[in-house]
Structures are given as structure tokens and as C-alpha cells.
Amino acid sequence: MRNQPRWTGPAAVAAADLAATAAAALPAHARPGEAPAGDGPAAARAARSAPAAAAAPADWPTYLITVRRGLDPGTVARSYGITPVHVYRHALNGFAAPLSPEQVTALQETPLVESVEEDGAASGAGATA
């Protein structure tokens, strides 16, 4: 019978640290296994009566958010009540979404996010033939 390898190398430790940081950085309502404040019927009624996240107004600018490698960008977006317009998993690990100023601040302050940039026009600087 073979012994199973123990995954305690540097990569496994880094992944565990990233997972712990990710769980701690999520908003309280989105943390796995964590119940809303209080328990019992009163907390359940409060959770059901809480208003859903408001739809993004048309005047909110769209941002490109890059999240840390190893995290699912769609899950990070949803944990902050954001509905992404597009989720990127190849050229970058992130998503695009219209954001309120409060959401921009919250995303900039979390260790899950590497960058938050307002979407805009891009142009090439190379010569054309």
C-alpha cells in the first residue's frame, strides 16, 4: 500500500494562504459557512426582507477589475453584489462591470483584487504597414 503524498510544499502553503486571505477579505455576508448576524427566525426574516442589490445606473462607468490568480473572478464579483458584464479568464483573471464609487473603493481595498481601472478607449502605438 502506497502512502499518499503530503501536500505541504511551498505551492500548497501559498495556496492555503491565498484561500485564507480570500475568505477573510470577502464581505461578511459572502463568507462560506458564516451565518448573518444573529440566528433564529428573526435573522432569517431580516435576511429575506433585506433589499436586493440595486441595478447599476446607466451613468456608472464600467471598470476592468483584475483579481488574484487562483480566484474565480465571477465569484469575487458576486460576493460584492456585482453582476459582471464579462468575465475574463485567459488574457487576465478578472471581470468588467459598471461600478458605483462605493464598490470601486471596496474593491480597491481588498487583497483579492490586483487592480481596478476605468474602461476606456485603447490605441496601438506601433507602426502600421
N, C-alpha and C positions, 0 to 999 in steps of 0.2 A: 504494500500500500504506500502510495506516494504522499508525502506531506504537501499541503498546499502552500504556495509561496506567501510570505507576509509582505503586504504592500506598504512598507514603511520607508521607501526610498524618498529622495528629495522631491520627485514629481508628485508622489502621493501626499506628502506633507504639504506641499504648496497648494494642491487641490483642496485639501481639507481646510487650510487657512482661508482660501478663497471662498469656500462654501460657508464657513463660519462668518466671514466678513459680509457676505451677501445676505445671509439670514438676519444679521444684526442691523444692516442698513435698510432693509425693507420697512415700509410703514407698518405700524403695529397691527393694523387690520389684515395685512397680507402675509404675516409670518406664519409658516406652517406650524400647525399644532397649537397655535395660540388663540385662545378664545377672546372675544371682545371683553371690554371692561365689565366686570360683574358676571354673574352666571344666573341661571334660572330663567323663569318666564319673563321677568321684567327686561333682562338683557336681550332675550330673543325678540320681544316686542319692539324694543328700541332699534335693533338691527333691521327688522322688517320695515319700520317706519322711516328709517333714515333715507334722505333723498338720494337718488342715483346721481352719479357724476353728470354735470350739465354738459350738453353738447358744446363743442368748440364754436365760438362765434366766428363769423366769416372774417372778421378783422384780425384774428390772432395770426401771427406769422408762423410759417412752417419751419421747423428746425430739424437738423440731422443730428441724431444722438448716437454716439459710439459707446457701446458697453464693453466691459472687460471680456476677454476671451474666456470661454468655458461657461459663460452665462447665456441663457436664451434671451435674445432681445425682446421677443414678444411677451415673455413672462415678466420681464422688468417693466415694460410699458404698462401692461395690465395691472401690475402691483401698485402703480402710481395713478391708476384710474385713467390712463391714456389709451386711446384707440389709435394704433398706428395706421398711417396711410400706406406705408410699405415697410416690410421687414427685410433687412439685408443680412445675408449670411456668408457671402463669398468675398466681395471686394473689401467689405468691412463688416464688423459684427455690431449691428445697430438697427435703428429704425428712423423713419421720418414721420413727423406728426405736427399738427398745429398745437401750440402750447400757450397757456396763459403765463403771465410774468411769474406767478407763484410756482407753477410747475417748473419753469426754467430754473428758478432759484433752488428748488428742492432737488432737481436732477444734478445741478452743478455741485451741490454739497454732499452728494452720496458717493462713497468709494466704489460703487458699482459702475459708475459712468466715467469714461475717459474724457469725452468732450461733448459739448453742446454748442452747435453752430447754427446760426440762422441760414436757411436755404436761400440761394440767390443764383444769379446768372454766372456761368463759368465761361472762360475763354481760353483758348490754347495760346501758348507763347512761341510755339515752334514755327519754323518756316514752312510754307506750303509750296509744292512743286507745280 
